[in-house]
Amino acid sequence: MNKSEFIAAVAEKSGLSKKDCESVHDAYIRLIVDMGKQDNKAQLGNWGSFQMRVCPARTGRNLRINEPVEIPAAKAPVFKPGKTLKEKLQ
């Protein structure tokens, strides 16, 4: 499901306009990104949470030329499902 399909589905289920749903979606994404930049955890009740995970720097290998390559440290957002979401999916 891409963004436009998601917005259409939310608009259909909620009765809101597609424009309103897109505004809420975009604001939600911005909020999660801002919280990630501040290393905060975005908790969504019992549904789950977004948090930033730090991947440490490491040495990899370029397989084309078979030489070691330094891979810098990076941050990545991670979603951890909560109890309610896990129960609904079973």
All heavy atoms as an XYZ file, in Angstrom:
699
protein
N       0.851     -1.170      0.000
C       0.000      0.000      0.000
C       0.898      1.234      0.000
O       1.738      1.378      0.870
C      -0.888     -0.032      1.251
C      -1.777      1.165      1.399
S      -2.818      1.142      2.881
C      -4.094      0.032      2.397
N       0.714      2.094     -0.977
C       1.499      3.325     -1.020
C       0.753      4.435     -0.281
O      -0.340      4.232      0.247
C       1.843      3.712     -2.457
C       0.616      3.990     -3.295
O      -0.412      4.421     -2.801
N       0.724      3.744     -4.583
N       1.356      5.625     -0.253
C       0.793      6.732      0.513
C      -0.607      7.112      0.045
O      -1.518      7.286      0.866
C       1.725      7.942      0.430
C       1.224      9.146      1.207
C       2.166     10.328      1.082
C       1.589     11.555      1.744
N       2.467     12.720      1.595
N      -0.821      7.233     -1.256
C      -2.140      7.658     -1.752
C      -3.205      6.599     -1.451
O      -4.347      6.946     -1.129
C      -2.087      7.984     -3.240
O      -1.702      6.863     -3.988
N      -2.851      5.326     -1.552
C      -3.803      4.259     -1.212
C      -4.114      4.275      0.282
O      -5.265      4.074      0.681
C      -3.234      2.898     -1.615
C      -3.110      2.702     -3.101
C      -2.335      1.459     -3.482
O      -1.590      0.912     -2.643
O      -2.474      1.036     -4.648
N      -3.100      4.531      1.084
C      -3.294      4.609      2.531
C      -4.236      5.761      2.883
O      -5.172      5.597      3.664
C      -1.945      4.784      3.232
C      -2.048      4.964      4.711
C      -2.273      3.881      5.538
C      -1.926      6.228      5.273
C      -2.372      4.048      6.911
C      -2.024      6.402      6.639
C      -2.245      5.304      7.466
N      -3.996      6.925      2.295
C      -4.827      8.095      2.574
C      -6.262      7.861      2.125
O      -7.208      8.211      2.824
C      -4.215      9.350      1.927
C      -2.935      9.710      2.679
C      -5.184     10.512      1.899
C      -2.106     10.770      2.031
N      -6.449      7.231      0.971
C      -7.798      6.927      0.490
C      -8.506      5.967      1.439
O      -9.702      6.139      1.730
C      -7.737      6.341     -0.917
N      -7.799      4.967      1.943
C      -8.407      3.992      2.862
C      -8.787      4.651      4.184
O      -9.868      4.395      4.725
C      -7.443      2.835      3.102
N      -7.917      5.513      4.702
C      -8.216      6.210      5.955
C      -9.394      7.156      5.761
O     -10.285      7.245      6.614
C      -6.977      6.971      6.474
C      -7.334      7.875      7.644
C      -5.883      5.992      6.873
N      -9.431      7.846      4.643
C     -10.541      8.770      4.364
C     -11.865      8.007      4.290
O     -12.883      8.460      4.809
C     -10.287      9.519      3.059
N     -11.847      6.834      3.670
C     -13.064      6.026      3.550
C     -13.540      5.533      4.911
O     -14.725      5.596      5.224
C     -12.793      4.836      2.635
C     -14.012      3.966      2.407
C     -13.705      2.794      1.497
O     -12.926      2.973      0.528
O     -14.234      1.707      1.766
N     -12.611      5.068      5.744
C     -12.995      4.513      7.046
C     -13.359      5.588      8.066
O     -14.152      5.347      8.959
C     -11.885      3.642      7.604
C     -11.715      2.353      6.818
C     -10.819      1.393      7.545
C     -10.638      0.135      6.737
N     -11.661     -0.844      6.975
N     -12.751      6.794      7.937
C     -12.975      7.832      8.939
C     -14.060      8.823      8.554
O     -14.581      9.521      9.415
C     -11.672      8.594      9.193
O     -11.321      9.347      8.051
N     -14.363      8.926      7.257
C     -15.334      9.912      6.816
C     -14.728     11.296      6.634
O     -15.449     12.246      6.347
N     -13.415     11.420      6.799
C     -12.735     12.692      6.583
C     -12.371     12.833      5.110
O     -12.351     11.847      4.371
C     -11.461     12.770      7.431
C     -11.646     12.710      8.943
C     -10.295     12.590      9.636
C     -12.386     13.945      9.430
N     -12.039     14.055      4.711
C     -11.627     14.251      3.326
C     -10.205     13.723      3.136
O      -9.437     13.585      4.093
C     -11.675     15.735      2.960
O     -10.648     16.435      3.642
N      -9.857     13.433      1.890
C      -8.505     12.956      1.593
C      -7.471     14.014      1.958
O      -6.388     13.685      2.442
C      -8.372     12.575      0.117
C      -9.089     11.295     -0.239
C      -8.847     10.931     -1.691
C      -9.595      9.675     -2.068
N      -9.352      9.305     -3.473
N      -7.805     15.277      1.741
C      -6.883     16.362      2.059
C      -6.601     16.415      3.560
O      -5.456     16.583      3.983
C      -7.448     17.697      1.572
C      -6.493     18.844      1.698
C      -7.047     20.079      1.026
C      -6.025     21.197      1.107
N      -6.422     22.369      0.361
N      -7.650     16.262      4.378
C      -7.470     16.248      5.828
C      -6.622     15.053      6.262
O      -5.740     15.179      7.107
C      -8.815     16.209      6.548
C      -9.581     17.511      6.440
O      -8.951     18.550      6.120
O     -10.804     17.494      6.653
N      -6.886     13.904      5.677
C      -6.125     12.696      6.020
C      -4.659     12.840      5.624
O      -3.773     12.409      6.365
C      -6.736     11.468      5.351
S      -8.336     11.014      6.021
N      -4.411     13.456      4.491
C      -3.023     13.660      4.061
C      -2.310     14.622      5.008
O      -1.146     14.416      5.351
C      -2.970     14.194      2.635
C      -1.564     14.327      2.114
C      -1.503     14.703      0.642
O      -2.545     15.055      0.069
O      -0.399     14.619      0.089
N      -2.998     15.656      5.469
C      -2.399     16.602      6.415
C      -2.049     15.915      7.724
O      -0.956     16.129      8.276
C      -3.355     17.763      6.701
O      -3.577     18.505      5.539
N      -2.942     15.075      8.210
C      -2.679     14.338      9.447
C      -1.514     13.370      9.246
O      -0.617     13.273     10.093
C      -3.945     13.587      9.915
C      -3.629     12.634     11.058
C      -5.021     14.577     10.325
N      -1.494     12.659      8.134
C      -0.408     11.722      7.837
C       0.940     12.446      7.810
O       1.904     12.003      8.442
C      -0.673     11.045      6.486
C       0.454     10.214      5.993
N       1.466     10.735      5.224
C       0.746      8.906      6.178
C       2.331      9.776      4.944
N       1.905      8.656      5.514
N       1.010     13.559      7.103
C       2.260     14.301      6.988
C       2.710     14.849      8.338
O       3.901     14.819      8.673
C       2.124     15.429      5.969
C       1.942     14.904      4.547
O       2.234     13.718      4.298
O       1.485     15.689      3.684
N       1.768     15.352      9.138
C       2.104     15.872     10.462
C       2.623     14.748     11.360
O       3.575     14.932     12.123
C       0.888     16.542     11.091
N       2.011     13.584     11.249
C       2.428     12.429     12.050
C       3.849     12.010     11.688
O       4.677     11.757     12.572
C       1.440     11.282     11.832
C       1.713     10.084     12.672
C       1.484     10.106     14.044
C       2.205      8.920     12.102
C       1.742      9.005     14.812
C       2.462      7.807     12.867
C       2.229      7.856     14.230
O       2.493      6.760     14.989
N       4.157     11.956     10.414
C       5.504     11.594      9.969
C       6.517     12.625     10.458
O       7.593     12.272     10.958
C       5.562     11.451      8.436
C       4.653     10.321      7.962
C       6.990     11.261      7.945
C       5.009      8.947      8.486
N       6.177     13.923     10.335
C       7.085     14.969     10.820
C       7.329     14.839     12.321
O       8.445     15.031     12.799
C       6.533     16.354     10.493
C       6.721     16.773      9.045
C       6.446     18.268      8.846
N       5.157     18.692      9.344
C       4.014     18.662      8.649
N       4.005     18.219      7.411
N       2.890     19.073      9.190
N       6.281     14.516     13.074
C       6.403     14.361     14.520
C       7.354     13.215     14.862
O       8.228     13.349     15.722
C       5.029     14.109     15.142
C       4.999     13.881     16.643
C       5.441     15.141     17.366
C       3.614     13.471     17.080
N       7.225     12.095     14.184
C       8.099     10.950     14.439
C       9.546     11.298     14.079
O      10.473     10.972     14.816
C       7.608      9.707     13.672
C       6.296      9.226     14.281
C       8.655      8.592     13.698
C       5.619      8.135     13.496
N       9.746     11.997     12.966
C      11.100     12.398     12.557
C      11.698     13.355     13.589
O      12.862     13.189     13.995
C      11.076     13.041     11.156
C      12.399     13.704     10.836
C      10.737     11.995     10.106
N      10.923     14.336     14.045
C      11.421     15.286     15.046
C      11.777     14.585     16.347
O      12.799     14.883     16.967
C      10.394     16.390     15.311
C      10.237     17.336     14.138
O      11.109     17.323     13.239
O       9.226     18.063     14.106
N      10.955     13.641     16.774
C      11.252     12.902     17.992
C      12.510     12.053     17.813
O      13.306     11.903     18.726
C      10.067     12.032     18.399
C       8.873     12.853     18.824
S       7.498     11.823     19.314
C       7.820     11.712     21.055
N      12.689     11.509     16.624
C      13.881     10.720     16.351
C      15.147     11.557     16.374
O      16.185     11.110     16.843
N      15.052     12.781     15.881
C      16.211     13.678     15.905
C      16.603     14.022     17.330
O      17.762     14.284     17.624
C      15.906     14.955     15.128
C      15.883     14.751     13.630
C      15.582     16.045     12.914
C      15.525     15.845     11.417
N      15.175     17.080     10.714
N      15.634     14.032     18.237
C      15.901     14.344     19.642
C      16.152     13.082     20.463
O      16.272     13.141     21.676
C      14.718     15.106     20.236
C      14.442     16.415     19.557
C      13.129     17.016     20.015
O      12.479     16.522     20.918
N      12.722     18.097     19.371
N      16.226     11.934     19.812
C      16.438     10.637     20.468
C      15.337     10.306     21.471
O      15.571      9.654     22.471
C      17.804     10.570     21.151
C      18.924     10.578     20.140
O      18.721     10.044     19.032
O      20.011     11.088     20.456
N      14.124     10.774     21.209
C      12.980     10.437     22.048
C      12.277      9.212     21.494
O      12.487      8.811     20.362
C      11.983     11.597     22.114
C      12.525     12.771     22.893
O      13.383     12.618     23.742
N      12.025     13.946     22.602
N      11.399      8.672     22.289
C      10.614      7.518     21.884
C       9.183      7.989     21.633
O       8.614      8.703     22.450
C      10.641      6.486     23.018
C       9.949      5.206     22.721
C      10.152      4.257     23.901
C       9.486      2.938     23.653
N       9.663      2.031     24.784
N       8.613      7.638     20.494
C       7.234      7.992     20.171
C       6.359      6.796     20.519
O       6.348      5.796     19.817
C       7.102      8.348     18.702
N       5.634      6.875     21.629
C       4.789      5.790     22.108
C       3.368      5.994     21.605
O       2.806      7.073     21.749
C       4.796      5.767     23.637
C       4.001      4.656     24.249
C       4.677      3.309     24.111
O       5.895      3.221     24.080
N       3.899      2.268     24.018
N       2.794      4.976     20.995
C       1.437      5.041     20.459
C       0.505      4.181     21.302
O      -0.053      3.198     20.836
C       1.423      4.548     19.011
C       2.411      5.216     18.061
C       2.414      4.502     16.737
C       2.039      6.665     17.900
N       0.344      4.540     22.541
C      -0.499      3.750     23.433
C       0.019      2.323     23.514
O       1.215      2.089     23.616
N      -0.897      1.362     23.455
C      -0.505     -0.048     23.487
C      -0.270     -0.614     22.092
O      -0.044     -1.801     21.935
C      -1.566     -0.877     24.202
C      -1.626     -0.563     25.677
O      -0.632     -0.176     26.266
N      -2.796     -0.704     26.269
N      -0.340      0.235     21.064
C      -0.157     -0.238     19.694
C       1.303     -0.463     19.348
O       1.626     -1.328     18.551
C      -0.771      0.744     18.700
C      -2.259      0.700     18.747
C      -3.082      1.574     19.387
C      -3.108     -0.293     18.167
N      -4.388      1.184     19.234
C      -4.429      0.037     18.479
C      -2.868     -1.424     17.405
C      -5.511     -0.719     18.071
C      -3.958     -2.184     16.983
C      -5.252     -1.828     17.319
N       2.193      0.349     19.903
C       3.604      0.188     19.619
C       4.346      1.490     19.811
O       3.796      2.483     20.270
N       5.628      1.469     19.448
C       6.439      2.663     19.619
C       7.505      2.738     18.536
O       7.942      1.720     18.005
C       7.096      2.662     20.999
O       7.960      1.550     21.116
N       7.888      3.967     18.234
C       9.008      4.239     17.346
C      10.149      4.722     18.220
O       9.945      5.546     19.118
C       8.676      5.343     16.332
C       7.783      4.904     15.225
C       6.413      5.093     15.301
C       8.309      4.291     14.102
C       5.582      4.695     14.272
C       7.485      3.900     13.062
C       6.125      4.088     13.156
N      11.319      4.210     17.970
C      12.496      4.712     18.662
C      13.687      4.658     17.716
O      13.652      3.960     16.712
C      12.778      3.944     19.938
C      12.995      2.465     19.745
C      13.048      1.726     21.075
O      12.609      2.246     22.095
N      13.582      0.541     21.059
N      14.706      5.413     18.042
C      15.897      5.454     17.204
C      16.887      4.400     17.688
O      17.128      4.282     18.883
C      16.542      6.835     17.246
C      15.675      7.931     16.667
S      15.150      7.625     14.991
C      16.683      7.824     14.130
N      17.417      3.657     16.750
C      18.439      2.672     17.068
C      19.741      3.140     16.418
O      19.750      3.538     15.264
C      18.048      1.300     16.546
C      19.079      0.245     16.898
C      18.591     -1.141     16.633
N      17.498     -1.422     17.573
C      16.597     -2.378     17.381
N      16.646     -3.113     16.312
N      15.644     -2.581     18.255
N      20.807      3.091     17.178
C      22.107      3.507     16.677
C      22.853      2.267     16.184
O      23.039      1.302     16.918
C      22.924      4.222     17.765
C      24.306      4.577     17.249
C      22.190      5.463     18.239
N      23.248      2.288     14.928
C      24.062      1.225     14.348
C      25.510      1.697     14.417
O      25.856      2.714     13.813
C      23.662      0.961     12.895
S      21.949      0.494     12.697
N      26.364      1.005     15.149
C      27.740      1.474     15.306
C      28.540      1.378     14.009
O      28.186      0.619     13.100
C      28.312      0.525     16.368
C      27.471     -0.697     16.275
C      26.108     -0.246     15.843
N      29.624      2.133     13.958
C      30.517      2.072     12.799
C      31.140      0.674     12.750
O      31.372      0.043     13.782
C      31.606      3.129     12.927
N      31.396      0.206     11.538
C      31.956     -1.131     11.395
C      32.741     -1.215     10.092
O      32.661     -0.338      9.247
C      30.871     -2.194     11.431
C      29.871     -2.062     10.289
C      28.664     -2.969     10.523
N      27.806     -3.036      9.384
C      26.909     -2.138      9.031
N      26.752     -1.055      9.768
N      26.155     -2.297      7.976
N      33.469     -2.299      9.949
C      34.226     -2.534      8.729
C      33.471     -3.536      7.880
O      33.108     -4.618      8.351
C      35.629     -3.077      9.048
O      36.291     -2.136      9.894
C      36.441     -3.271      7.791
N      33.209     -3.169      6.639
C      32.553     -4.058      5.685
C      33.538     -4.453      4.601
O      34.744     -4.224      4.722
N      33.044     -5.032      3.547
C      33.920     -5.459      2.460
C      33.248     -5.144      1.136
O      32.088     -5.462      0.917
C      34.180     -6.960      2.559
C      35.137     -7.447      1.479
C      35.834     -8.721      1.851
N      36.707     -8.637      2.985
C      37.971     -8.196      2.953
N      38.497     -7.788      1.835
N      38.696     -8.182      4.036
N      34.001     -4.491      0.251
C      33.543     -4.241     -1.106
C      33.819     -5.517     -1.896
O      34.973     -5.875     -2.150
C      34.287     -3.055     -1.715
C      33.810     -2.715     -3.104
O      33.269     -3.563     -3.811
N      34.022     -1.473     -3.507
N      32.773     -6.219     -2.268
C      32.936     -7.518     -2.918
C      33.457     -7.413     -4.348
O      34.016     -8.377     -4.873
C      31.621     -8.282     -2.899
C      31.097     -8.621     -1.496
C      29.747     -9.298     -1.587
C      32.084     -9.467     -0.739
N      33.286     -6.274     -4.972
C      33.787     -6.135     -6.344
C      35.310     -6.093     -6.403
O      35.929     -6.647     -7.299
C      33.230     -4.870     -6.997
C      31.779     -4.994     -7.322
C      31.300     -3.797     -8.075
N      29.880     -3.944     -8.358
C      29.159     -3.053     -8.978
N      29.712     -1.937     -9.392
N      27.885     -3.269     -9.193
N      35.898     -5.382     -5.440
C      37.359     -5.272     -5.460
C      37.997     -5.992     -4.273
O      39.203     -5.970     -4.102
C      37.802     -3.791     -5.505
C      37.236     -3.017     -4.322
C      37.420     -3.162     -6.822
C      37.710     -1.583     -4.248
N      37.171     -6.617     -3.435
C      37.626     -7.425     -2.301
C      38.535     -6.627     -1.357
O      39.582     -7.110     -0.946
C      38.319     -8.693     -2.795
C      38.364     -9.742     -1.699
O      37.545     -9.720     -0.794
N      39.309    -10.644     -1.776
N      38.107     -5.412     -1.021
C      38.860     -4.588     -0.086
C      37.949     -4.167      1.057
O      36.742     -4.007      0.878
C      39.413     -3.344     -0.782
C      40.533     -3.630     -1.747
C      41.136     -2.352     -2.296
O      40.819     -1.257     -1.790
O      41.928     -2.474     -3.244
N      38.511     -3.968      2.249
C      37.696     -3.511      3.379
C      37.221     -2.070      3.173
O      37.910     -1.254      2.571
C      38.637     -3.603      4.578
C      39.991     -3.815      4.031
C      39.887     -4.235      2.610
N      36.025     -1.791      3.671
C      35.419     -0.465      3.566
C      34.877     -0.096      4.944
O      34.234     -0.917      5.602
C      34.255     -0.475      2.549
C      33.557      0.859      2.506
C      34.737     -0.890      1.188
N      35.153      1.119      5.374
C      34.625      1.597      6.644
C      33.186      2.076      6.444
O      32.916      2.917      5.590
C      35.480      2.741      7.209
C      36.838      2.296      7.686
C      36.775      1.275      8.806
O      35.952      1.446      9.733
O      37.521      0.285      8.734
N      32.281      1.532      7.225
C      30.874      1.926      7.178
C      30.629      2.806      8.403
O      30.825      2.350      9.536
C      29.952      0.693      7.185
C      30.271     -0.192      5.981
C      28.486      1.115      7.198
C      29.600     -1.542      6.013
N      30.215      4.067      8.216
C      30.047      4.978      9.353
C      28.847      4.600     10.221
O      27.934      3.887      9.788
C      29.833      6.337      8.686
C      29.316      6.022      7.330
C      29.914      4.706      6.944
N      28.847      5.092     11.439
C      27.722      4.897     12.344
C      26.495      5.594     11.770
O      26.610      6.584     11.054
C      28.051      5.460     13.717
N      25.323      5.066     12.079
C      24.088      5.642     11.553
C      22.954      5.429     12.551
O      23.021      4.558     13.415
C      23.729      5.004     10.220
N      21.924      6.241     12.422
C      20.707      6.080     13.218
C      19.612      5.553     12.297
O      19.535      5.958     11.139
C      20.235      7.404     13.785
C      21.029      7.949     14.912
C      20.288      9.183     15.390
C      21.021     10.000     16.359
N      20.235     11.162     16.773
N      18.744      4.703     12.830
C      17.638      4.180     12.046
C      16.400      4.095     12.931
O      16.485      3.643     14.072
C      17.975      2.802     11.493
N      15.239      4.533     12.420
C      14.015      4.396     13.204
C      13.564      2.939     13.206
O      13.642      2.240     12.202
C      13.013      5.289     12.474
C      13.514      5.331     11.068
C      14.999      5.199     11.145
N      13.083      2.494     14.356
C      12.638      1.116     14.512
C      11.248      1.140     15.146
O      11.012      1.865     16.116
C      13.609      0.325     15.402
C      13.122     -1.088     15.629
C      14.997      0.307     14.791
N      10.328      0.360     14.599
C       8.989      0.241     15.174
C       8.925     -1.054     15.959
O       9.270     -2.124     15.449
C       7.907      0.232     14.091
C       6.527      0.080     14.653
C       5.888      1.134     15.276
C       5.866     -1.136     14.580
C       4.616      1.003     15.800
C       4.592     -1.279     15.099
C       3.962     -0.213     15.718
N       8.495     -0.955     17.197
C       8.316     -2.132     18.035
C       6.824     -2.265     18.335
O       6.240     -1.395     18.984
C       9.105     -1.977     19.336
C       9.002     -3.180     20.241
C       9.833     -2.984     21.487
C       9.653     -4.183     22.395
N      10.337     -3.977     23.678
N       6.175     -3.318     17.833
C       4.735     -3.455     18.058
C       4.433     -3.705     19.538
O       5.193     -4.378     20.233
C       4.340     -4.655     17.197
C       5.599     -5.396     16.978
C       6.717     -4.414     17.053
N       3.307     -3.161     19.967
C       2.878     -3.338     21.348
C       1.947     -4.530     21.495
O       1.617     -5.229     20.535
N       1.507     -4.749     22.706
C       0.666     -5.904     23.043
C      -0.645     -5.897     22.260
O      -1.054     -6.919     21.705
C       0.390     -5.896     24.542
C      -0.433     -7.058     25.015
C      -0.654     -6.991     26.516
C      -1.538     -8.127     26.970
N      -1.831     -8.045     28.405
N      -1.312     -4.759     22.175
C      -2.599     -4.673     21.495
C      -2.466     -5.025     20.019
O      -3.271     -5.788     19.484
C      -3.204     -3.260     21.645
O      -3.307     -2.952     23.043
C      -4.550     -3.166     21.003
N      -1.466     -4.485     19.353
C      -1.273     -4.776     17.924
C      -0.968     -6.263     17.716
O      -1.505     -6.889     16.812
C      -0.161     -3.914     17.351
C       0.151     -4.104     15.875
C      -1.092     -3.838     15.020
C       1.284     -3.213     15.432
N      -0.128     -6.824     18.546
C       0.200     -8.248     18.430
C      -1.048     -9.117     18.583
O      -1.247    -10.078     17.843
C       1.234     -8.649     19.477
C       2.621     -8.120     19.183
C       3.578     -8.556     20.283
C       4.946     -7.964     20.099
N       5.853     -8.336     21.198
N      -1.902     -8.757     19.536
C      -3.134     -9.536     19.756
C      -4.082     -9.403     18.567
O      -4.723    -10.371     18.164
C      -3.833     -9.058     21.030
C      -3.107     -9.470     22.284
C      -3.715     -8.849     23.542
O      -4.668     -8.040     23.427
O      -3.232     -9.175     24.636
N      -4.184     -8.212     17.983
C      -5.092     -7.988     16.842
C      -4.629     -8.739     15.599
O      -5.448     -9.108     14.762
C      -5.193     -6.498     16.517
C      -5.803     -5.657     17.605
C      -7.282     -5.689     17.536
C      -7.846     -4.737     18.588
N      -9.282     -4.773     18.628
N      -3.325     -8.950     15.454
C      -2.790     -9.609     14.274
C      -2.836    -11.128     14.349
O      -2.569    -11.802     13.362
C      -1.360     -9.149     13.998
C      -1.223     -7.681     13.616
C       0.246     -7.310     13.504
C      -1.952     -7.384     12.332
N      -3.159    -11.678     15.492
C      -3.201    -13.150     15.625
C      -4.558    -13.700     15.311
O      -5.540    -13.183     15.273
C      -2.795    -13.557     17.030
C      -1.333    -13.275     17.266
C      -0.877    -13.732     18.626
O      -1.628    -14.323     19.385
N       0.354    -13.465     18.940
